[in-house]
Amino acid sequence: MYELYMAATLVEKIFSRRCGHPVRAGDVIMAPVDCAMIHDITGPLAVQKFREMGGKRVFDPEKIVLLFDHQIPADSLPAAENHVFMRRFAVEQDIHNLDIKEGICHQVVMERGRAAPGEIVVGADSHTCMYGAAGAFSTGIGSTDMGFVLKFGALYFRVPTTIRLEIDGTFGPRVGPKDLILAIAGKIGADGANYQALEFTGGTIETMEMAGRMTCCNMAVEMGAKVGIVPPDGITWEYLRARRPVNPFSLSSDRDAAFTSVHRFDAERLSPKVAVPHNVDQVVDVEKVEGTPIDQVFIGSCTNGRFEDLREAAEVLGNRSFHDSVRVLVIPASRLEYLKALRAGLIEQFVAAGALVEAPCCGPCMGGAFGLLAPGEVSLSTSNRNFRGRQGSAESQVYLCSPATAAASAIRGEITDPREV
Amino acid sequence: MRTWKFGDNIDTDAIIPGRYLVIYDPQTLASHAFEGTRNEFASEVRKGDIIVAGRNFGCGSSREHAPLALSGAGVRFIVARSFARIFYRNAINVGLLPVVCNDADRIPDGSPLSVNPKEGYIESGGIRYPIEPVPAFLQEIVDAGGLVEYARSLPEVKTCTGSQ
């Protein structure tokens, strides 16, 4: 491993290791890409740009994850045509196409072990910042940048500075990772981490399962961050060992590395949080919005569609039913998460309570497939964005919360503190 | 030519709603730009108009449909106090110039504005406001007219090179 003689951040170490010489925050570097993810929405434009750049063969078909998750099964003729376009590209380039079968891109990259400590991963989707939960530097890029990656297997990066988050303490009852990341977004602000890395450390993170770490890293982009990253530890390596050959090594920021700022959070003192319309950093304690009537509840997405999230919602639900006035959509993040929930009896529990359980995909968070909101309607959602019009009409409203708060509110038909049901 | 003034945190869902992401043609995308949030934009925007905004313009989704919709509408410059990272890169890649100006808030809606990136200022109502230069590595892409044109001229890339 390359030796660094000055204190360095985790992200600086990743770029330095990968390049074989010391790289510091602020440096601009053409770095090799270990994995590139494309999907049905941003993929067609990336392929078009790849060809306009004179691309004939992709840099390495083995390093490309290709799947469809935003508009599946094809919900319109243009979507169907985009799928066919991408299928032909996959055949032409010998890329293994996961098609519509596996689930949301970010969950699939993680569960297939396609991002690992020290690697540099890009995806043509902003929530690619999530794979920092596996100790990778991973970031979302646009389609033209992806066209460049498909051709050259590399991309220009400005190595980001790092904001360090130190989180300690045990969560109270029915408070968890989503409440934490909403609290962090509320404090850092929608552009408070712009161009930077957000590093999650402290006792709360060290004992957190991978699912919770993914929830936290997923929402780093909501503060403008390039990546949300957790220093790899035993939990990371154990997760990866089940998915690919691993050779664990240590990788973390030096104590005296130059962080832009350090923020401390006490998990014990957190109460359930809700982001109110129309910005992710408009975060309040659930008590402030209790009683707000809701029309639709969405439990799913790359942020909160894993088995652990569905289990959290099911525990709140028990053997009760969802309120008559609320439409409840439950969408597991992937086929494998769906199977886990199915085998644990959670799917039956949701269906019996009155939910619609849909096949793994982005669902209403895509804002164009299904589950759209009419003018005046209100959604409570475990996803990551509550921008105006995100889930349909610009005259609708989206509130964001944890799976526990979503389940409790779906039972009552209004925003509800999950500790009260 | 006029300016279109926007506030802080204009997200890419506002620039082009998710239901239009099956479209890739800039002109068609332009006909839906800011649909639902500023409905008059698509019908009244003219070639050469300039968008002026506050902080964090283009936050959210990485959809390149957003800068494409604006370039399809004839916009060449977006002046803002700051840009979200992915949008900034996407804009440059498709030949749209994001201009960082700390005084963007002082430029009134509808006013004429001249943008002089080479000289490093914008001018409105007889007042010149300084703008930040584009980072050197991106200036090469700007000069080429976008990343496609830049990439076409590259036979290959040498990794792990760059500037410090």
Interface residues (C-beta under 8 A of the other chain):
Chain A: R18 C19 G20 H21 R24 G26 D27 V28 I29 M30 A31 P32 I41 T42 P44 L45 Q48 K49 E52 M53 G54 H70 Q71 S76 P78 A79 N82 A124 D125 S126 G140 I141 G142 S143 T144 D145 G147 F148 K151 F152 G153 A154 Y156 R158 A190 D191 N194 Y195 G224 K226 N279 M366 G367 G368 L372 R385 F387 R388 G389 R390 S393 A394 E395
Chain B: N9 D11 D13 A14 P17 G18 R19 Y20 L21 V22 I23 Y24 E35 G36 T37 R55 N56 C59 G60 S61 S62 R63 E64 H65 S82 A84 R85 I86 R89 N90 N93 V94 P135 A136 F137 G146 L147 V148 A151 R152 L154 E156 V157 K158 T159 C160 T161 G162 S163 Q164
